Amino acid sequence: MKSLVLNARQDAGFEARLQVALDICRATNGHLSGVFAPPIESAVALGDALATVELLRVVEGQEQRARDAVKARLAAENVPWDYIASTQAIAPALAGLGALADLIVLSHPGHGAPAPFESGIIGDVVMSARTPVLVVPDEVRGFNPAAPVVMGWNGSVEAARALKAVAPLLHLATGVHLVAIDEGRERPLPATMAAAYLARHGVAAEIHARAAPKAGVAAALVGTARELGASCLVMGAFGHSRLREFWFGGVTRSMIDGVAMPTIFVH
């Protein structure tokens, strides 16, 4: 992970995602780009003739706070970095700049984020980008790249893409665990094939076959990750509708709605 893109908005999750991004950059000798983008969606909320003027005033103040915070926090860190002020809305800005990045770092929505500014960012970025998106809960204060990594394996093409996309992190982990939950349907790419692929790349993976619990697949993945002391969860994200609220279903939607630990989504 040589190039990371970080949402630089000054919200409740900034410190958590910054610490995680810094830890990954240090472990991979990576570069961090702090990206600020204006809350374009707020213009609709203001809803009067002064909306544009008021929006520009709000954006100017927010951008300056973001610029000052990024400079102050990163000046003392031994990590190469830059700051980018985009004129696009946050989701297309992050997805666009993420096209030449290895990881996009976001916070879980609803954790102190000023709605509606941050609403739907995760879904938009995951679906638009072809770059792994790491979602970080606000309470996290670091990331141990040497800790085990748990990957939810459902035998899909999306899971295979996720596996290949996060390979640099898997090489740093002390253990890689492929968790296959039995959902009663055939897997086109069984976990044994994924483990064989990783082995050819010098990564030893352990397969965990689990019965589907009543609490759901998402709960089983999180429980297994905690049991194994994992630094993060990795999963392929899938969806097909162009309407944001219907993009994700099943496990992906459950994981995004209730992120309980750092989770990497790859579409």
N, C-alpha and C positions, 0 to 999 in steps of 0.2 A: 504494500500500500504506500506508494511513493507520492501520491497527490491526493489530499483530502480537501473537501469543500465543507465549510461550516456556516450554518445560519448564524449571522452576527447580530441579529436583533437582540435588544436588551430586554429580555423577558425573564420569567422565573426559572427557565431551564437553561439559561446561557452558561452558567458556571459548570453545570453538570456535563453538558455536551462539550464544552471547551476542555475540561480536564480529560475526558475520554479521548478526544481528538489529539491532545498533546501526548498522552501516553502511547497512542498508536504511532504517531509521528516519530517519537523518540525510538521506539522499538524497530521501526522500519527505515529510519533515516529519511523520513518523508517531509513533504512541504505542505503547509497549511494555508488555505485561502479563506479569509473571513469575508463573507458576502452579505451586504445589506441590500435589501430591495424594499421599495415603498409599499405600504398597505393600500394598494389600489382599491381593494374591495370596500374600504371605508368611505369612498366617495359616494357610494350608493346609500350608505347608512346616514350620511349627513343630509342628503336629500333636499337642498334648497339652492338658491342662486349663489350663495356664498360657499358652496361646497368645494369648488376648485381652489379658491383662495385659502380656505381653512385647511384643506388637505395638504397643500403645499407647505403651509406653516407647520403642520404636524410632522410631515415627512422630513422637513429640514432639521427640526429639533431631534427627531429620532435618529436620523443619519449621523448627526454630529456626535450624539451620545454613543452610538455604535462605533464610530471611528475612534473616539477618545478611549473607549473601553478596550478595544482590540489593541491599540497601540500601547496602552498602559500595561495590559496583561501580558502581551507577547514580547515587549522590549527586553524583559529580563529572562525570557525562556530561551534555551539553547535549541531553537527550532526555526528553520527558515520559514518565512511567512510573507503574505501580502494581504492587502485589503482592497476589496472591490465594491464600489457603490454602483448598483445596477439601476436602470430606469424601468425595468420590467417588474411585474408583480413577483412575489417571492417564489411561488412554485415554478413558473417557467424560467425564472432567473437561475434557481438552483439546479433544475433539470438541465438547462442549457449549458451552464458552466460545468456541470458534472459530467458532460459528455467526454471531457478530457481530464477526468479525475478517476481515482480508484475507489473512492468512498465518499458518500454524502452523509453528513452528521446532522440529525434533527432531534427535536425533543418530542415527547408524547404530547398530543393536544389535550387541552383541558387542565393541564397542571399549572395553573396560574397564568396561562396565556391570555392576552387581552382579546377575547372574541369580539367581533368576527374576524379580526386580522389574521389569526393563525388557523382558522377553521379549514379543515380538509387538506392541509398542506401535505401530510404524509401520503394520502391516497394519490394526490395529483403528481407528486414527485416520483413515487414508486412506479406509477403507471407510465409516466412520460419518459423517465430516464432509463437508460440501459446500464446503469451503474448501481452497485449495491448501496442501499440506504440503511444506515445504522440509526435506530431510534432509541433514545436514551431517556429513562425516567429522571425526573428532577432531583431525586434524592441521591443519585449516584455521584460519587466523588473521585472516581478513578477507574482505570481499566488495566487489568493484568493480562498482557498478551500471552504470557506463558501458561496461564490457567487453561484447563480443558475447554473445549468447544463442543457444544451439542448441536447437531443438525437434525431437524425434522425431515425424515425421508419418506416421501409418499410415492416414489417411483415415477414421478412426472418429469417432463422436459424442463419445467420451471425449476424443479429441485436440482436437476443436473446442471442447469445454468448457474444456479446459486453456488453449487459445490465448486465449480471451476472459477467463479468470480472471486471467491473468498480464499482461494488456495494460498496466497501469501500469508494470511493470518493462520491458516491451518498448520503451516510449516513452523510457526512459532509456538504452537500450543503443545503442552505436555501430553495431551490426549485428545483424540478426535472420536466422537461418539455419534454414530448414525442411529437415530431412534425411529424405528418403523412401528407405527401403531396399526394394528389389525382393524381395518374398517370394513372387512368383508368383501373386498373387491380385488381383482387381479392387478398386480403392479407391473407395468410394461418394462420398468427398469428396476429390478430388485436390488435390495441393499447390498447384496454380495457383489454385484457389478460395480456399484459405487465404491465399495471397499477395494476392489481390484484396481480400479482406475487410480485411486489415491496411492495405493501401494506402488504402482508404476512411477509415481511422482515422489516417492520417498516418504510418504505419510502413512503411518499405520493407523487404521481405524477399527474401532470395536463396534459391533452391531448389537443393538438392543431391540428385541422383538417384544412388543407390549400389546396386551389386549386393550381394546378400546374401553376406557372407563366411563362410568355414568356421567362424570363431571365434564367429559368432552376431551377431544384431542389436544386442544390448546392447554388445558390444565395439566394433562399428562406430560406434555413437552416441558412446561415450566417446572413441574415437580421433579422430573428427571434431571433437568439442568441444575436445579438447586441441590439435588441429592449428590450429583457428581462434582459440585463445586465449580461449575462452568462460569467462564467470564461472560459468555453471551450465547444466545440462540441464533441459529441461521435457518432460514426457510425460504423456499421459492414462493413468490406471491403470484396468484393467478386471478384473472378477472376478464370480462369481455364487454360489458356494457360501457357506453361512453358517458353515462350519467354517473357522477362521482358517488352518489349515495348507493348505487347498485354495482359499483365496480367490483367489490370484494364480497365473497360469501364464504360460509363454512369456517375453516380453521383460520384462513388469512384474516377475515373480518374480525374474528374473536381475538386474535393476537393483536391487531392494530387497535381495537377498541380498548383492550385491557393490558397494554404492555407492562409487564411486571419486572423486567430486567432488560439490559441492553439486548436488542434484537435486530438482526440484519435481514432485510427483505430484498429479494432480487426478483424482478419481473422478466 
